[in-house]
Amino acid sequence: MQNKDELINYWLKTAESDLKVAEHLFEKGDYYYCLFLGHLVLEKALKALYVKNVDINQPYKHNLPLLSRKAKLELTNDQLSLLEDVTEFNIEARYPDLKLKF
């Protein structure tokens, strides 16, 4: 079992790796998958913050606004709105037959 620092490092290192791939996709004009990976980068960073601020047992959720609240972040309305938009895009990309609103 990983300790707190190892788990935070895991989430941040994998987020950094995913960000590199997202940047390559952006350079190639593959914006759809770039945004999909962008969500994953944000999700992993929020999980690292959750582990740091709250508990080692991070939630297994994809909802960025929920993760930010659980991580005890204080966000502006604009920041929260951006996380909602990114989450909605991600859910629609995963499940194109569903139309979910957050």
Protein Blocks (a to p, Z undefined) as FASTA:
>chain_A
ZZfklmmmmmmmmmmmmmmmmmmmmmnopamlmmmmmmmmmmmmmmmmmmmmmomcdcdd
fblklmmmmnopacdfklmmmmmmmmmmmmmmmmmmbccdZZ
